[in-house]
Amino acid sequence: CKDLPAEIPADLPLAAFTRREDPQDALVLPQGAAALRGPIGCSSLRRRLQLEALFPGVETVPVRGNVITRLEKLDRGEFGALVLAAAGLKRLGLEERICRYFTVEEMLPAAGQGILAVQCRRGFGTAFLDCVRDREAALCARAERSFVRELDGGCSSPVAAHAVVSGDVITLTGLYADEAERMAKGTVSGKADEGEALGRALARELKEGHPCLEK
């Protein structure tokens, strides 16, 4: 559900969240390549800023199209590598294209990355969705999305969020970058059923100038 709008119409609520697939981002090289040679195709500012923090001096260039189109451009030599969501590659049966996973500590994913959301009309019976509903995924998705929503949907600045549930405790890590591309990253933990409030609080803390703010 990482591509869902931050604001959901009241008449089209999110009815269910599926068990989370791999939330990590992944590096993909051209077929047959053993090392990175050339710029990294990456249109996400969230990914670009974190790549630059990991590998100072790395060159990134925009890339457009769906996953298959991007891979075709990569294999034609238009890029030295791509950064894509691991979940999307796995669901398309393209896991073998992954050369390197970025841990969530290295590259914080987009809110909801790896989770599928089911949207329906308000008032529509959803009992049939019990077979795909996942409690932990729902708690994580709602906490992560609340973090993004508090930051005005992440439309003007890159935002990332990832939550983990352990028993009745949820731990949420969020990243926010201001207009000058200064990044702030923080983590908060609390009761799992209070994840949305935790997400809002963490977003306000980072936006207002958390001590962890760094260039």
Disulfide bonds with the S-S distance in Angstrom:
none
